[in-house]
Amino acid sequence: MKIAIIGGGAAGIMASITAKRLNKNIEIDIFDANKSIGKKILASGNGRCNISNTTITSKNYLGENPTFVDFALKEFDFKTFEKFCKTIGLLLDIKESGKVYPLSNEAKSVTNLFSIALDELNVNILYEQIVQKVEKQNDKFVIYANDKEFKSYDKVLISSGLAAAPQLNSTEIGLQIASSFGHSFNPTYPSLVGLQTKDTYKGKLQGVKKECSVSLYINGNFEQDIFGDVLFTAYGVSGFAILDISQRAVLALSKFYDVELRINFFPKTAVNDLANQIQTLFKNLPNQKAVDILTGLVSNKIAPILLEICKIDLNTKAHEINTKQIKSLAHQLNSWRLKVIDTQGFSHAEASGGGIRTLEIDNKTYESKIVKNLFFAGEVLDIVGNRGGYNLHFAWASGYLAGKSLSNI
């Protein structure tokens, strides 16, 4: 039996190893666009590879039907993944947060060990292959890549991902192949990405970073609250809190909803208490400029913008500011509003949302319900995980189940 796997990322690698271990008689060809496998694995976790998470449920995923992942997470939970890693010599560093990294703290060691495992199993990897289309002829699949035909495949797995990180040769060819076989897909969008905002203050806040509480409002309704780092940029905002909240924000943007962020710079301080603190500072230094005094509370880049938003002249002395203005300053710091207008795009995104509709895929075998012996796994499906190792774990888990199915004669 001959199998083609399109995409040598996490899902394709796991599927290959699983299938070959269960059935050594099958032949597997992996088609990958790069010069080496696992390019996105290398890029994950800033090169450290946040490879999984100890606590994973369908609540960690977005998509048309997030519960699609339940069976895969049950069959291939973290403990199962940990045991698998030991079989290829990969030891793990489990953090208190639940995030999991290779003990080497280096993504390269992950791809090296997977490469060795694939080599030992005699999995054939065809590098720098740009797949153009897939056809089915007389119950056999034909792969067209680099203007050549690769024939007589009994089964095909599409694990080619989506458009996130195009600099790593990521494309949406998987959606084109799926469509050619009658599958439908939900619109794709960048996920875990910086957000462009209407108000950038001409880049004057660029570089300001602070732990804040970020609230997401969609069409004026509260949606989600995240605590973490916020980094102001020339285009808008980034940082871990923004990447996390971007998932729901961008999904709403893709539906042309109104999206707003409200940033609380002092989430542990009630707005009235914050006003009292500002008032005390001004009373203690009545003859100094308010903008200078505020730099004891916030960044020297924020202070002048704060006064500008609250319509207070930059030369105003502390004793000249009234109670109403102080409350205005406190309220702004408690709920700094930013209208989201766009994202930084797929080239800056850690993952892609949208993809092949999961209602057309068997959640136990990952086989198409439309075309026999055609399988899908990983990011190409309409499932996207939170930041923290969830996307890679779904790739491992879906690849594992697809691999079991591929091994069956």
N, C-alpha and C positions, 0 to 999 in steps of 0.2 A: 504494500500500500504506500502511496506517495502523497505527501502533504506539503502544501505551500503556506508559509506564514508571512504575511505582509506587515513588516514593522518589527524591528529588533529592539523594541523597548521592553519595559518591565513585563507587560502582559505576554508579549511574544516570546520572551526568554523563558518565563515560567511555564508557558504552555508547551514549549519545545522540550524542556527538561522533564516535565511531568509525563508527557506522551511517550517519550523515548524510554523512560525508566519502566513504564508499564508495558511497552511493546517494543522490544529491541529490533524487531523485523521491519518496522516502518522506516521509510526514508523521509527526511524532513529537509526542506530548503527554506531558509529565512532570507527574505528580500529586504535589504535595508538601504536607505538613501545615503548613509554616511560611510566613512572609512572604518568605523568601529561601532560596535553595538552599545546601546544604553546611553546615548548622548544626554537625554533628559535626566537620567539617573545621576550622571556626573554633575549636572547643573543644580540638582536639588539641594536644599539646605545650605546654600552658599558654599557648595563643594564638600560639605560634611555628610550630606545624604541623610535627611530625616526619613528613614526607610519604612517606618510603620508607627503604630500607636497601640498602647496596651488596652485602651478602652475605646471600642468602636461600635457604633450602632447606626442604623439608617438615619438617625437624627443628625449625623455628621455629614449628610449628603443632600444635595439639591438635584432636582430633575423633575420631569413630568410625574414620575412614580419612584420616589426615593426608596420605598420598601422593596423594590426590585433587588436590592443588594442583600436582603436578609439571609437568603439561603447561602449565598457565597460567604458571608461573614460567619455563618454558623459552621459551614464545612471547612473553612480555612480561616480560623480565628488567629489571634496573635500567638497563642501557644503552638499551634500547628505550624505557623510561619517560623517561629523560633527553632522548632525541631528541624524544619527543612533547611534553615540556614546552617545548622550544625553539620548537615550532610555534605555541604560544599565547603566547610571550613570557615564559615562566616560567624564570628562571635559578635554579640550585640551589647550596646551600652544603653541601659534602660534608665531614663531620667524620672525624677519624682513627678514631673508634669505629665508623664505618660508617653512623651515623645521617645522614639527609639532611633539610635544611630549605630553605625558600625563601631565596634570597639576601637578600631584603628583611627576613628574620627576623620576618615578620608573616603570620599565616594569612589575614588579610583580603585580601592581595594575590593569594593563590591563588584564593579564591572569586571575586574581581573578574575575573581573567583567564579563568576558566572561564565566567563569566556572559557576558563579551564574545564568547567563542568560540561559545557556544550561540546567542546573539543573531545573530551573523553567519551562522550556518547555518539560521536561521529555525526553531529548535526552539521549540515552544510550551510555556510553563511555566504550569501552573494552580496558583497558590498557595493556601494555606490550604484545601486540599481533604482532608477526612477520608474516606478510602476505607473503605467498609463491607463490600463484597463484590465478587466478580467472577464472572460466569457466562459460559458458552459457549452460544450459540444459533445453530444452523445454520452451524457453522464460523466464526462471528464472536464476538468477546468483547464483553461489556457490562460497563462499570465503573460501580458505584454509589458515588457520593461526595456528601456534603452533601445527601443525600436527592434527588439527581438522577441521571438515567441518561445515560451517555456511551456511544454505540453504535458498532458497525461497525469494531471493531479486528481486524486480521488476526493480530497477534501482541501478546503481553503479556510484559513483564519485571517480575518482582517483585524489587525491590532496596530494600525498605523497612526493612532492618535488624531489630533485635530490641529488647528492653526497656531496654538500658543507656541512662542519661541520659534518663529520662522527662520531665525538665524541658525537653527539646528536642523534645517531642511524639513521642518514640520509643514505639512499641507493637509488639505481636506480631501485627498484622493479617496479615502475610505468612504466618504459620503457619496462621492461620484460613483464608486463601484456599487455601493448599496443601492443607490437610486436606479442604476442600470438593471438591477435584479428585482425591482419593484418595491424596494423599501422606501419609507418616508423618514424624514428627520425634522427635528425642531431646530429653529435658527440658532446658530452658534454665537457665542459672545466671550470676550476675554474675562477671566475670573482671577481673583487674587492679584489685583492690579491697582496702580495708582489712579486717582480720580482727578479729572480736570474740573475746576470750579469757575463760576462766572466771575467771582471776585478773587483776583490774584494779587491785588494791591501793588500791581506793577512789579511783582517779584521782591518787594521790600521785606517780606517775611521769609524769604528763601533761607533755608538752613536752620530755622527755629524748630526745635524738637522738645517735646514734653509728653509725659504720661498724662493722658486725659481720658475722660469718658466721652464716647462718641455715640450719639443717638441718630438713628436713621428714620426719616419720615418720608412716606410715599403717599403722594396726593394729599398731604397734610395730616396723615394718620401715622401714629407711632408704629414702627415695625420691629426695631431691634436696638439693643444697647450693648456696646463693646467697650472694655477698658484696656488701654495699652498705649504704645508709643504712637504719637502723631508727628509727622514731619511735614512742615510747610515747604513747598517747592515753587519754582517759577510758574508751573502750570496749575497748581492747586495743592493737593495733599497726598501724602503717602505715609509709610510707617506701618507697623504690624496691625494696629487697630484699624487702619484704613483698608489694608489688604483683606482683613477678615470681614469687614462690613461691606466691602466692594461686591461680594458675591450676590447679595440680595439687591444691592444698589444697581448693579449693572443689569441684572435680570429685569428690574423695573424700568431702567432706561431703554432696554431693548423693546419694551412694550409701549414706549413713548409716554410713560408716566412722569409726573413731576417728582423729582428726587431732591431731598434736602438733608444736609447734615447739621447737627447742632452739637458743638464741641463745648464741653465743660472743663475749663482749665483747672478747676478746684473742686473735683467731685466729692471730696470729703468735707467740704465746708458749705453750709447753707448760705443761700444768697444774701440773707439779712446779716449773717455773721461776717461775710466777706465785705459787705458795705460798711459795717462797723470797723473792721480792720483798716479799710482805706481811710475812713473818717479820722481814725486815731493817728494814722501816719500824717495826714494833712494838718491836724491840730498841732502835732509835735514839731512840724517844720513849716509853719505858715508862710514864710517869706521865700521859700524855694519854689521853683517851677514844678507844677504837678507832674509833668512828663519825666522829670528827673527822679522824683519821689517814687513814681510807679515802677521804676526799674529795680527797686528793692522787692517788688512783688512779681513782676513778669520780665521777660526778655526786653532788652533795650530796643529791639526791633518791634516788639509788640506795642510798647507804651505809646509811641506817637500815632500808630494806626488806631489804637484803642480810643485815643482822644479825638481823632479825626472822625471816626464812626459816630461817636457820641456828640459830635459838633461842638467840641471845646477847643479853643485856640491853643496852639502849642506854647505860647508865651504866658499862658494863664498861671498865676501864682496859686498856691494851695489854698490860701485864705479866701480867694475869690470864687472858689467852687462851692455851690450850694448843695443842700441835702438831696435835691432831686437829681442833680448831675452825678452825685456819688452813687446813688441807687442805679442810675443808668450805666455807670461804669461796671458796677458789680453784676448787673443783669447781663451785660455783654460778655463778661468773662465766664458767666455761668451758662450762657447759651449763645455761643458765637455761631451764627448761621451762615452756611455756605450752600449755594445752589449748585448741584452737580449737573454738568452739561455734557460730559463725555469721559472717556477713559484714556489711558496711555496706550491702549491698543494691544493687539496680540503679541507684538514684539517685546513688550514689557510684562506680559502676563505669565504667571506661574502655571496656569491651567486654563482649559477652555470649558465653558458650559455649553449646553445644548448637545445635539448629536442624534444618532440613530434612535428612533423611538423604541423604548424597551418593551412595549406591549407586543412588538413584532419578533421578540427574542425569547427563547425558553430560558427562564432564570436558573434552571438546574444544569442544563447542558451548554448553554450559550450558543445553541444552534439557531439559525434562522427558522422562523415558522413559515417562511415563504419559499425558501430554496433549500432543498435537502443537501446536507454536507457543506453548507456555508456557515461559518461561525464568526462571531464578533466578540471582542474583549477589550477592556481598558477604556481609555478616554474617548474613543470614537463613539461610545454609547452615551446616551443622554443622562449621564451621572457625573457630578462633579463634587469633590469632597472639600471640607474645610481645610485650612492650613494646619499642618501638624502631623503629616505622614499619612493622612487619610486617602489622598489620591493614589499614592504608590501602593497602599495596602489593597485598594480595590483592584488595581492593576494586577497585583500578585494573585488575589483571590479569584478574579474572573479568569485570569490566565490558567490558573490551576484547574478550574472546572472545565474550561475549554480543552485543556490538555488531556484530561481524562476522557472526554468525548472523542477527541481526535485519535486516541489510541485504540478505540474499539473498531474491530473489523466489520 
